[in-house]
């Protein structure tokens, strides 16, 4: 009976773990119908799109921007999964352009793209990240756009999007991580020992040689001179606990027998 009860409890715990994993993976993702667009304030909230498109397939991901209130086209971003992968900013670049950095590898068969639009002195900046690695950061201008009519499209505020390609989900990009943490595909994670990070980090920096820090450190100032005694571990408590557990198990066995 005890064996059966243990199996039931273990099964329940495993089911809870499974459900938490599924919820964490799908949290915030919204199903999208590519036959219709959706209202979205891209000026203030970067958007993330999940793709399963394989490099070299020749397929494309297309983000089409509009100003809903004025019914105006507001730009278009194409990502071509060719070999090598390329992109096109409709109304700015007339040809496909190779990414200057290599795209990061898929994680669990997917890539998560983050698209951010902002303005600087009236000019549009486009930033694209793939699996939290920046692959494009460009300010649209006469110097960067081969199509000199780029302002006709990219001057409008983006309030509506449509997404086409092998993707069915999108979500608002999570806010930047606080200092002591770094952004991953799964969300913010704490920096480990002997590392640190500032606000909005996508990776943790290692402490200088000979210095160490506690997990969650937020600056290089948290890295202190490492002392040998600090690295020693006291295993006496663990040994006592282990022996106590073994003795208890033996006594229970004798009583049952």
N, C-alpha and C positions, 0 to 999 in steps of 0.2 A: 504493500500500500504506500509506503514511504517512497519507493522508487517511482510509482505512478504519479504521486503528488509532485515530486521533483521534476518529472518530465512535463507536467502541465505548467508549472511555474516557468520552466526554461522556455517552453514554447511560447508562453505569453510574452516573456521578455524579448524573445527574438522577433515576434510579430511587432511589438512596439518599436524596436530598433528599425525594422524594415519600413514601417509607416513614417517614422521620423526622417529616414533617408529619402523616401519618395517625396515627402512634403518639402524638404530642403531643396531638392533638385528642381521642383516645379514651382516653388514659391515666387509669386509675383509675375509669372509668365502668363501672357494673354494670347488666346487663340486669335488668329487673324484670317479674314477672308480676303484673298488677293483680288477678288472681283470688285471690292469697294474699299475706299480709303477710310481713315478714321481721324477724328480731331485730336491734335496733340500739340502742346506748347513746346516745340523744340528749341525755342530761343532761351528757355530757362531750365529745361530738363533734358539732358542727353538721353538718348534711347539706345537700348541694346537689342540686337537681333541674333537669334541662334540659327546656325546653318549646319547642314550635314553634307554639303557639296564637296566632292573630292577634287583636289587639284589635278589639272590635266583633263578634266571632263569637258571643258569648254562651256559649261553652264555659267549663268550670271545671277548676281543678286542686284536688284534695282530698288533704290529708295527714291521715290518721286515726291517732291515737296510742292505744297501749294499755300497760298494765302486764301483761306476759306472765305473771309469776309469780302475780299475784293475780287475773288474768282480769278486769281492770277497765278501763273506758274512761278515757282520760287526756287527752282534748281532741281538737279537730278544727279544722283551718285550711282554709278555702275561699278560693280566689282566682278571682273571676269576670272573664273577659275581655270585659266589656261596654264600653260607651262612655258615661261614663268607667268605667275598671276599678274594681272594689270588692273588699272582702274581708269575711269573717265568721269570728269565733272562736266556734265552737259551744260553747254552755254559758256564754258570756260576753255576746256581742252577739247579739241576736235578729234584727237587721236587717242588711242589707248596708251597709257603710260605705265611703265614698269615701276613697281614699288621699290623704293631705294633700300629698304631693309627686307630680309627674308621673313616670310610669314611664319609665325610660330606653329608648331605641330598641333594636330588635333588633340583634344583631351576627351577621352571617352567617346571618340567618334564625332565630336562636334567642335565648332569654333564659335565663340561669342564675340560679336562685333559691337563696339561702342562708338556711336556717332555723336559728335559735339559740334554745334555751330555757335559762333560768337561774332562780335563786331569790334573792330579796332579802327578808330578814326573814320567810321563810315564804311570800312572795308570788311568783307566777310572772311572769317577764318574757319577753315574746315579741319577738324582733327578726327582721325580714325584710329581706333585701337582694336587689336585682335588678341583675344585671350590676355587682356591687360597689358599688351605690349604695343607701344605707339608705332604705327606703320606709315602714317601720313600726318603732316602738320603744315598747312600751307595757308597763306593769306592771299586771297584773290586780288589780282591787280593787272594792269596792262603788261607788267613784266612777267607774270606767271601764267596768264591766260592767253592762248593763241587766238581765241575768239574775242575780239574787242567789244562785242556787245554783251559781255558777261553781266554788266550791271542791270540789263533789262530783265534778267532772271533772278539774280542773287540779291537784289536790293530789297525784296519783299520780306516781311516777317513770316516765318513758317508756322502755320497753325493747323495744317492738315498734312497727313502722310499717306502714302500707299507703298506697300512692300510686295515685290514680285520676286519669285525664285523659289528654290527648294527650302523654304522655311515656313513654319506655320505659327511661330510664337515670337513675341516681342515683350519688352518690359521697360519701365523707367529705370535708367541706370542707377545703381545704389549710390548713396552719397560717399564722398571720399572718406578714407579711414583716418582715424585719429592717430596722433603720434604714439609710437610703440607698437603699431599694427601695420599690416600691409595688405593690399588688395589681391585676392585670388579669384579664380573663376567661381568659386563657391562663396565668395564674400570676404569680409575682413578676417584676418588671422593674426594672432599675436606673434611678435618677433620672439625668437628663442633666446637662450642664454648667449652671452658674448656677442650680441648684435643689437642694433637700434634702428629707429626710423623716425622721420618727422611726419607732419600732417600730410595726408594725401599720397603716401608712398605706395609703390607697386612692388617693392622689394625691401629687404633689410640690409643695412650696411654692417660689415664685420668690424669689431673693435680692433684698434691697432695691435700689433704683436706685443705680447706680454701683458695685455690688459683684458679684463673680463667685465661682464655686466649681467644684471639679472634679466630674466625674461620680461619683455614689455618695456624695455628702456627706450627713451624718446630722443636722446641726443648722444653725441660722442662724449659729452661731459659725464655721462653716466658710466663710462668705461673707466674702471679703476685698475691700479696695478694689481696683478694677480699674485696671490701668496700661496705657497705650496699647501699650507695647512687648510686653506679655504677649499682646496680641491679634494681633500681627504674625506672619505665617507665613513660613518660609523655604522657598521653592520651588526653591532651587538643586539640592538633592539629587534631587528629582523630575525636574527638567529633565535632569540628567546621566543618570539612569536611563532616561528616555525616549529620549534621543539614542543611548545605548548600545544600547538595544533596536532602534532603527531601523537603526543601522549593522550590527548582527548579522544582522538580517533581510535586508539588502541583500547582505551577503557570502554568506549561504546561497543566495540566489537566483542570484548570479553563479556559484557553484560548481555548482549543479544544472544551470544552462543550459550 
